[in-house]
């Protein structure tokens, strides 16, 4: 396996930029992702992943889904849909 780069937290300035772009559009174009990547010095894949995670978080907040709501107890049988 190859060496991976260490994970870094997104600083406040970068977060503000990502949030500003997200308020403009939830689905940025490839060109917009490249511009944000250049401006924030994050890799394009990281920018894309951030937008995906943000959309997922928004959807969960909208529907009131929490992590513990998505798991079922081990002793509870799996539901059958037929």
C-alpha positions as CSV (number, residue, x, y, z in Angstrom):
1,X,0.0,0.0,0.0
2,X,1.2,3.5,-0.7
3,X,1.7,6.2,1.9
4,X,-1.2,8.5,2.4
5,X,-1.0,12.1,3.3
6,X,-2.1,13.0,6.8
7,X,-5.6,14.2,7.3
8,X,-6.0,17.9,8.0
9,X,-9.0,19.7,9.4
10,X,-10.6,22.4,7.3
11,X,-9.8,25.8,8.7
12,X,-12.4,28.6,9.3
13,X,-11.6,30.5,6.1
14,X,-11.8,27.5,3.9
15,X,-15.1,26.4,5.7
16,X,-16.5,29.9,5.1
17,X,-15.7,29.6,1.4
18,X,-17.2,26.1,1.1
19,X,-20.4,27.2,2.9
20,X,-20.7,30.4,0.7
21,X,-20.5,28.3,-2.5
22,X,-22.9,25.7,-1.0
23,X,-25.4,28.4,-0.4
24,X,-25.2,29.4,-4.1
25,X,-25.5,25.8,-5.4
26,X,-25.7,22.4,-3.8
27,X,-24.3,20.8,-7.0
28,X,-21.3,22.7,-8.2
29,X,-20.1,22.1,-11.8
30,X,-16.6,20.6,-12.4
31,X,-15.3,24.0,-13.3
32,X,-16.6,25.5,-10.0
33,X,-15.1,22.6,-8.1
34,X,-11.7,23.3,-9.7
35,X,-12.0,27.0,-8.8
36,X,-12.9,26.3,-5.2
37,X,-10.1,23.8,-5.1
38,X,-7.6,26.3,-6.3
39,X,-8.9,29.0,-4.0
40,X,-8.9,26.8,-0.9
41,X,-5.9,24.7,-1.8
42,X,-7.9,21.5,-1.1
43,X,-7.8,18.6,-3.7
44,X,-10.8,18.5,-6.0
45,X,-11.8,15.1,-4.5
46,X,-11.9,16.6,-1.0
47,X,-14.1,19.5,-2.3
48,X,-16.4,17.1,-4.0
49,X,-16.6,14.8,-0.9
50,X,-17.3,17.9,1.3
51,X,-20.3,18.8,-0.9
52,X,-21.6,15.2,-0.8
53,X,-21.3,15.0,2.9
54,X,-23.0,18.4,3.3
55,X,-25.9,17.3,1.1
56,X,-26.2,14.1,3.2
57,X,-26.2,16.0,6.4
58,X,-28.8,18.5,5.2
59,X,-31.1,15.6,4.1
60,X,-30.7,13.9,7.5
61,X,-31.5,17.1,9.3
62,X,-34.5,17.7,7.0
63,X,-35.9,14.3,7.7
64,X,-34.8,14.1,11.4
65,X,-32.7,11.0,10.8
66,X,-30.0,10.4,13.5
67,X,-27.3,7.7,13.5
68,X,-29.0,5.7,16.2
69,X,-32.3,5.7,14.1
70,X,-30.5,3.9,11.2
71,X,-29.5,0.9,13.2
72,X,-31.7,-1.9,14.5
73,X,-31.2,-3.9,17.6
74,X,-29.5,-7.3,17.1
75,X,-32.5,-9.2,18.6
76,X,-35.0,-7.5,16.2
77,X,-35.7,-9.7,13.1
78,X,-35.1,-8.2,9.7
79,X,-38.3,-7.0,8.0
80,X,-39.4,-8.8,4.9
81,X,-40.9,-6.7,2.1
82,X,-42.8,-9.5,0.4
